[in-house]
Amino acid sequence: MKKTKRKHIPKSGSGKSVAASNSGPSQPARREVLNKLSWFGLAAGFGGGAVFFGARSVKARMAEADLSRIGQGIPAVVQVHDPTCSLCAALQKPARRDMRSFEEDELVFLVADQTTQTGRAFAQQFGVSHVTLVLLDGDGAYVQTLQGVRPSAELLPVFSGLTE
């Protein structure tokens, strides 16, 4: 007796028809497609928000690096900064936080980046190195130098003194 191969025919309760099982992978359900599209929409929204805030942050950093703002009638706190220095970052954090207490027309925070020619020239002009704040009046005249990391409680009164 010769054995013959039988074709597998799915049972009627399996939920798939014979035609569907032979046609290859099934198409995604409408609900799955809409779900994926909603996630894509959320991701695009968050991405757009990140670009907006990132651009705003870059613009603010560029304004901080513009040392030509010194002597324009508004007192300035200028941090002599090296971006690779952890102590510089530790000084910058409380300084920026304290600057939020002032309006832009009262006091400006600027950064003399020592990796740039302008930043190095500023540091040489005042004879200072990184981890330093140089305080200048509205005319750009030297007022005071603060060296080293300082707590917020020490910086805020000094900054307030520049605006009086």
C-alpha atoms as an extended CHARMM CRD file, in Angstrom:
* protein
*
       164  EXT
         1         1  MET       CA              0.0000000000        0.0000000000        0.0000000000  PROA      1               0.0000000000
         2         2  LYS       CA              1.2980000000        3.3650000000       -1.0280000000  PROA      2               0.0000000000
         3         3  LYS       CA              1.1700000000        6.2590000000        1.4180000000  PROA      3               0.0000000000
         4         4  THR       CA             -0.3000000000        9.5000000000        0.1380000000  PROA      4               0.0000000000
         5         5  LYS       CA              0.2960000000       12.9050000000        1.6100000000  PROA      5               0.0000000000
         6         6  ARG       CA             -2.6960000000       14.6840000000        2.9530000000  PROA      6               0.0000000000
         7         7  LYS       CA             -3.2060000000       18.4000000000        2.6530000000  PROA      7               0.0000000000
         8         8  HSD       CA             -3.7290000000       20.1760000000        5.9410000000  PROA      8               0.0000000000
         9         9  ILE       CA             -7.0780000000       21.8710000000        6.0300000000  PROA      9               0.0000000000
        10        10  PRO       CA             -7.5810000000       24.2190000000        9.0050000000  PROA      10              0.0000000000
        11        11  LYS       CA            -10.4820000000       23.5570000000       11.2570000000  PROA      11              0.0000000000
        12        12  SER       CA            -13.4360000000       25.8270000000       10.8810000000  PROA      12              0.0000000000
        13        13  GLY       CA            -13.0640000000       27.2700000000       14.4100000000  PROA      13              0.0000000000
        14        14  SER       CA             -9.4930000000       28.5340000000       13.9060000000  PROA      14              0.0000000000
        15        15  GLY       CA            -10.6290000000       31.9790000000       12.7570000000  PROA      15              0.0000000000
        16        16  LYS       CA             -8.6980000000       31.8340000000        9.4670000000  PROA      16              0.0000000000
        17        17  SER       CA            -10.1000000000       30.8120000000        6.1700000000  PROA      17              0.0000000000
        18        18  VAL       CA             -8.2290000000       28.5570000000        3.8190000000  PROA      18              0.0000000000
        19        19  ALA       CA             -7.8340000000       31.4510000000        1.3970000000  PROA      19              0.0000000000
        20        20  ALA       CA             -6.3570000000       33.7180000000        4.0620000000  PROA      20              0.0000000000
        21        21  SER       CA             -3.8230000000       31.1340000000        5.2040000000  PROA      21              0.0000000000
        22        22  ASN       CA             -2.6130000000       30.5500000000        1.6550000000  PROA      22              0.0000000000
        23        23  SER       CA             -2.2650000000       34.2370000000        0.7040000000  PROA      23              0.0000000000
        24        24  GLY       CA              0.8360000000       34.9630000000        2.7990000000  PROA      24              0.0000000000
        25        25  PRO       CA              1.0960000000       37.2840000000        5.7970000000  PROA      25              0.0000000000
        26        26  SER       CA             -2.1190000000       39.0170000000        6.6670000000  PROA      26              0.0000000000
        27        27  GLN       CA             -2.4860000000       42.7840000000        6.3910000000  PROA      27              0.0000000000
        28        28  PRO       CA             -2.2980000000       44.6990000000        9.7020000000  PROA      28              0.0000000000
        29        29  ALA       CA             -5.6090000000       45.5110000000       11.2240000000  PROA      29              0.0000000000
        30        30  ARG       CA             -6.8600000000       49.0760000000       10.9240000000  PROA      30              0.0000000000
        31        31  ARG       CA             -6.5750000000       49.5520000000       14.6750000000  PROA      31              0.0000000000
        32        32  GLU       CA             -2.8960000000       48.5700000000       14.6070000000  PROA      32              0.0000000000
        33        33  VAL       CA             -2.1850000000       51.0540000000       11.8250000000  PROA      33              0.0000000000
        34        34  LEU       CA             -3.9560000000       53.8750000000       13.6510000000  PROA      34              0.0000000000
        35        35  ASN       CA             -2.1250000000       53.0060000000       16.8650000000  PROA      35              0.0000000000
        36        36  LYS       CA              1.2380000000       53.1730000000       15.1070000000  PROA      36              0.0000000000
        37        37  LEU       CA              0.3060000000       56.4620000000       13.4530000000  PROA      37              0.0000000000
        38        38  SER       CA             -0.6570000000       57.9690000000       16.8010000000  PROA      38              0.0000000000
        39        39  TRP       CA              2.7370000000       56.9930000000       18.2530000000  PROA      39              0.0000000000
        40        40  PHE       CA              4.4260000000       58.4940000000       15.2250000000  PROA      40              0.0000000000
        41        41  GLY       CA              2.4600000000       61.7170000000       15.7580000000  PROA      41              0.0000000000
        42        42  LEU       CA              3.5090000000       61.8810000000       19.4010000000  PROA      42              0.0000000000
        43        43  ALA       CA              7.1490000000       61.2640000000       18.4980000000  PROA      43              0.0000000000
        44        44  ALA       CA              7.0200000000       64.0010000000       15.8470000000  PROA      44              0.0000000000
        45        45  GLY       CA              5.4600000000       66.4070000000       18.3550000000  PROA      45              0.0000000000
        46        46  PHE       CA              8.1270000000       65.7410000000       20.9540000000  PROA      46              0.0000000000
        47        47  GLY       CA             10.8430000000       65.9820000000       18.3230000000  PROA      47              0.0000000000
        48        48  GLY       CA              9.5100000000       69.3600000000       17.1700000000  PROA      48              0.0000000000
        49        49  GLY       CA              9.4050000000       70.5890000000       20.7600000000  PROA      49              0.0000000000
        50        50  ALA       CA             12.9730000000       69.4570000000       21.3190000000  PROA      50              0.0000000000
        51        51  VAL       CA             14.1060000000       71.3340000000       18.2100000000  PROA      51              0.0000000000
        52        52  PHE       CA             12.3070000000       74.4740000000       19.3830000000  PROA      52              0.0000000000
        53        53  PHE       CA             13.8420000000       74.3980000000       22.8630000000  PROA      53              0.0000000000
        54        54  GLY       CA             17.2250000000       73.3620000000       21.4820000000  PROA      54              0.0000000000
        55        55  ALA       CA             17.2280000000       76.3260000000       19.1020000000  PROA      55              0.0000000000
        56        56  ARG       CA             16.2350000000       78.6160000000       21.9480000000  PROA      56              0.0000000000
        57        57  SER       CA             19.0880000000       77.2570000000       24.0590000000  PROA      57              0.0000000000
        58        58  VAL       CA             21.6120000000       77.7550000000       21.2460000000  PROA      58              0.0000000000
        59        59  LYS       CA             20.3930000000       81.3270000000       20.7670000000  PROA      59              0.0000000000
        60        60  ALA       CA             20.7990000000       82.0200000000       24.5050000000  PROA      60              0.0000000000
        61        61  ARG       CA             24.3410000000       80.5630000000       24.4940000000  PROA      61              0.0000000000
        62        62  MET       CA             25.2560000000       82.7250000000       21.5220000000  PROA      62              0.0000000000
        63        63  ALA       CA             24.0010000000       85.8260000000       23.3570000000  PROA      63              0.0000000000
        64        64  GLU       CA             26.0800000000       84.8540000000       26.3990000000  PROA      64              0.0000000000
        65        65  ALA       CA             29.1950000000       84.5990000000       24.2310000000  PROA      65              0.0000000000
        66        66  ASP       CA             28.7260000000       88.0810000000       22.7560000000  PROA      66              0.0000000000
        67        67  LEU       CA             31.2590000000       90.0790000000       24.7620000000  PROA      67              0.0000000000
        68        68  SER       CA             30.4880000000       93.1810000000       22.6830000000  PROA      68              0.0000000000
        69        69  ARG       CA             27.5070000000       93.6460000000       25.0220000000  PROA      69              0.0000000000
        70        70  ILE       CA             29.9270000000       94.8590000000       27.7150000000  PROA      70              0.0000000000
        71        71  GLY       CA             29.7290000000       98.5950000000       28.3390000000  PROA      71              0.0000000000
        72        72  GLN       CA             26.3220000000       99.0380000000       26.7050000000  PROA      72              0.0000000000
        73        73  GLY       CA             24.7520000000      100.5860000000       29.8160000000  PROA      73              0.0000000000
        74        74  ILE       CA             23.9140000000       97.3280000000       31.6420000000  PROA      74              0.0000000000
        75        75  PRO       CA             26.2080000000       95.8600000000       34.3380000000  PROA      75              0.0000000000
        76        76  ALA       CA             27.6980000000       92.4840000000       33.3890000000  PROA      76              0.0000000000
        77        77  VAL       CA             28.8510000000       89.3330000000       35.1110000000  PROA      77              0.0000000000
        78        78  VAL       CA             31.3870000000       87.6480000000       32.8400000000  PROA      78              0.0000000000
        79        79  GLN       CA             32.4640000000       84.1090000000       33.5570000000  PROA      79              0.0000000000
        80        80  VAL       CA             35.8900000000       83.1830000000       32.2670000000  PROA      80              0.0000000000
        81        81  HSD       CA             35.1150000000       79.6280000000       31.2590000000  PROA      81              0.0000000000
        82        82  ASP       CA             36.7830000000       76.5270000000       29.8850000000  PROA      82              0.0000000000
        83        83  PRO       CA             34.1380000000       74.0800000000       28.5800000000  PROA      83              0.0000000000
        84        84  THR       CA             36.2760000000       71.0730000000       29.5710000000  PROA      84              0.0000000000
        85        85  CYS       CA             36.6230000000       72.2300000000       33.1820000000  PROA      85              0.0000000000
        86        86  SER       CA             34.2620000000       70.6620000000       35.7140000000  PROA      86              0.0000000000
        87        87  LEU       CA             34.8910000000       73.4790000000       38.2160000000  PROA      87              0.0000000000
        88        88  CYS       CA             33.8280000000       76.0100000000       35.5750000000  PROA      88              0.0000000000
        89        89  ALA       CA             30.5630000000       74.1200000000       35.1350000000  PROA      89              0.0000000000
        90        90  ALA       CA             30.1370000000       74.0160000000       38.9250000000  PROA      90              0.0000000000
        91        91  LEU       CA             30.5410000000       77.8090000000       39.0870000000  PROA      91              0.0000000000
        92        92  GLN       CA             28.2520000000       78.4190000000       36.1190000000  PROA      92              0.0000000000
        93        93  LYS       CA             25.2960000000       76.5520000000       37.5910000000  PROA      93              0.0000000000
        94        94  PRO       CA             24.6570000000       78.8050000000       40.6380000000  PROA      94              0.0000000000
        95        95  ALA       CA             25.6290000000       81.9160000000       38.6640000000  PROA      95              0.0000000000
        96        96  ARG       CA             23.0040000000       81.2050000000       36.0060000000  PROA      96              0.0000000000
        97        97  ARG       CA             20.4420000000       80.3170000000       38.6620000000  PROA      97              0.0000000000
        98        98  ASP       CA             21.0360000000       83.6390000000       40.4650000000  PROA      98              0.0000000000
        99        99  MET       CA             20.8310000000       85.5640000000       37.2010000000  PROA      99              0.0000000000
       100       100  ARG       CA             17.1690000000       84.5330000000       36.9380000000  PROA      100             0.0000000000
       101       101  SER       CA             16.5030000000       87.0520000000       39.7460000000  PROA      101             0.0000000000
       102       102  PHE       CA             17.3090000000       89.9010000000       37.3620000000  PROA      102             0.0000000000
       103       103  GLU       CA             15.7280000000       91.2560000000       34.2130000000  PROA      103             0.0000000000
       104       104  GLU       CA             17.8280000000       91.4300000000       31.0460000000  PROA      104             0.0000000000
       105       105  ASP       CA             17.9250000000       95.2200000000       31.2610000000  PROA      105             0.0000000000
       106       106  GLU       CA             19.2700000000       95.0700000000       34.8590000000  PROA      106             0.0000000000
       107       107  LEU       CA             22.1930000000       92.6510000000       34.6160000000  PROA      107             0.0000000000
       108       108  VAL       CA             23.6340000000       90.4120000000       31.8870000000  PROA      108             0.0000000000
       109       109  PHE       CA             25.5160000000       87.1390000000       32.2030000000  PROA      109             0.0000000000
       110       110  LEU       CA             28.2400000000       86.6030000000       29.6400000000  PROA      110             0.0000000000
       111       111  VAL       CA             30.7400000000       83.8060000000       29.0770000000  PROA      111             0.0000000000
       112       112  ALA       CA             34.3310000000       84.3870000000       27.9610000000  PROA      112             0.0000000000
       113       113  ASP       CA             35.1080000000       80.9490000000       26.5230000000  PROA      113             0.0000000000
       114       114  GLN       CA             38.8510000000       80.3910000000       26.7760000000  PROA      114             0.0000000000
       115       115  THR       CA             38.8210000000       78.1000000000       23.7540000000  PROA      115             0.0000000000
       116       116  THR       CA             38.0710000000       81.1570000000       21.5930000000  PROA      116             0.0000000000
       117       117  GLN       CA             40.3790000000       84.0380000000       20.7540000000  PROA      117             0.0000000000
       118       118  THR       CA             37.8720000000       86.5660000000       22.1550000000  PROA      118             0.0000000000
       119       119  GLY       CA             37.5730000000       84.6570000000       25.4410000000  PROA      119             0.0000000000
       120       120  ARG       CA             41.3560000000       84.3670000000       25.8460000000  PROA      120             0.0000000000
       121       121  ALA       CA             41.7880000000       88.0870000000       25.0900000000  PROA      121             0.0000000000
       122       122  PHE       CA             39.1920000000       88.9710000000       27.7500000000  PROA      122             0.0000000000
       123       123  ALA       CA             40.9380000000       86.7830000000       30.3500000000  PROA      123             0.0000000000
       124       124  GLN       CA             44.3270000000       88.3390000000       29.5150000000  PROA      124             0.0000000000
       125       125  GLN       CA             42.9040000000       91.8550000000       29.6990000000  PROA      125             0.0000000000
       126       126  PHE       CA             41.8210000000       91.2630000000       33.3090000000  PROA      126             0.0000000000
       127       127  GLY       CA             44.6910000000       88.9360000000       34.2310000000  PROA      127             0.0000000000
       128       128  VAL       CA             42.4390000000       86.0390000000       35.2330000000  PROA      128             0.0000000000
       129       129  SER       CA             42.0330000000       82.3770000000       34.3650000000  PROA      129             0.0000000000
       130       130  HSD       CA             39.0850000000       79.9980000000       34.2530000000  PROA      130             0.0000000000
       131       131  VAL       CA             36.7050000000       79.4270000000       37.2100000000  PROA      131             0.0000000000
       132       132  THR       CA             36.4240000000       83.1980000000       37.5680000000  PROA      132             0.0000000000
       133       133  LEU       CA             33.6650000000       85.7940000000       37.4720000000  PROA      133             0.0000000000
       134       134  VAL       CA             34.5680000000       89.3340000000       36.4350000000  PROA      134             0.0000000000
       135       135  LEU       CA             31.9990000000       91.9440000000       37.4480000000  PROA      135             0.0000000000
       136       136  LEU       CA             31.7230000000       95.0970000000       35.3400000000  PROA      136             0.0000000000
       137       137  ASP       CA             29.5190000000       98.1740000000       35.6370000000  PROA      137             0.0000000000
       138       138  GLY       CA             27.2450000000       99.4830000000       32.8800000000  PROA      138             0.0000000000
       139       139  ASP       CA             30.1320000000      101.3660000000       31.2730000000  PROA      139             0.0000000000
       140       140  GLY       CA             32.2900000000       98.2330000000       31.1790000000  PROA      140             0.0000000000
       141       141  ALA       CA             34.5420000000       99.3980000000       33.9990000000  PROA      141             0.0000000000
       142       142  TYR       CA             36.0330000000       96.7570000000       36.2790000000  PROA      142             0.0000000000
       143       143  VAL       CA             34.2660000000       96.3630000000       39.6490000000  PROA      143             0.0000000000
       144       144  GLN       CA             35.3580000000       93.0720000000       41.1890000000  PROA      144             0.0000000000
       145       145  THR       CA             36.7230000000       89.5800000000       40.5420000000  PROA      145             0.0000000000
       146       146  LEU       CA             35.4160000000       86.4030000000       42.1640000000  PROA      146             0.0000000000
       147       147  GLN       CA             37.6320000000       83.3490000000       41.7690000000  PROA      147             0.0000000000
       148       148  GLY       CA             36.6460000000       79.7570000000       42.4170000000  PROA      148             0.0000000000
       149       149  VAL       CA             33.3420000000       77.9990000000       42.8450000000  PROA      149             0.0000000000
       150       150  ARG       CA             30.9460000000       80.0640000000       44.9610000000  PROA      150             0.0000000000
       151       151  PRO       CA             27.5890000000       79.1440000000       46.4870000000  PROA      151             0.0000000000
       152       152  SER       CA             24.4530000000       80.9250000000       45.4070000000  PROA      152             0.0000000000
       153       153  ALA       CA             24.1120000000       82.5410000000       48.8360000000  PROA      153             0.0000000000
       154       154  GLU       CA             27.3970000000       84.3350000000       48.2160000000  PROA      154             0.0000000000
       155       155  LEU       CA             26.8050000000       85.2800000000       44.5760000000  PROA      155             0.0000000000
       156       156  LEU       CA             23.3230000000       86.7890000000       44.7660000000  PROA      156             0.0000000000
       157       157  PRO       CA             24.2390000000       89.6860000000       47.1160000000  PROA      157             0.0000000000
       158       158  VAL       CA             27.2880000000       90.5340000000       44.9940000000  PROA      158             0.0000000000
       159       159  PHE       CA             25.1800000000       90.5050000000       41.8080000000  PROA      159             0.0000000000
       160       160  SER       CA             22.5550000000       92.6890000000       43.5120000000  PROA      160             0.0000000000
       161       161  GLY       CA             25.2730000000       95.1880000000       44.4190000000  PROA      161             0.0000000000
       162       162  LEU       CA             26.0230000000       95.6870000000       40.7090000000  PROA      162             0.0000000000
       163       163  THR       CA             22.4630000000       96.7860000000       39.9890000000  PROA      163             0.0000000000
       164       164  GLU       CA             22.3020000000       99.5000000000       42.6900000000  PROA      164             0.0000000000
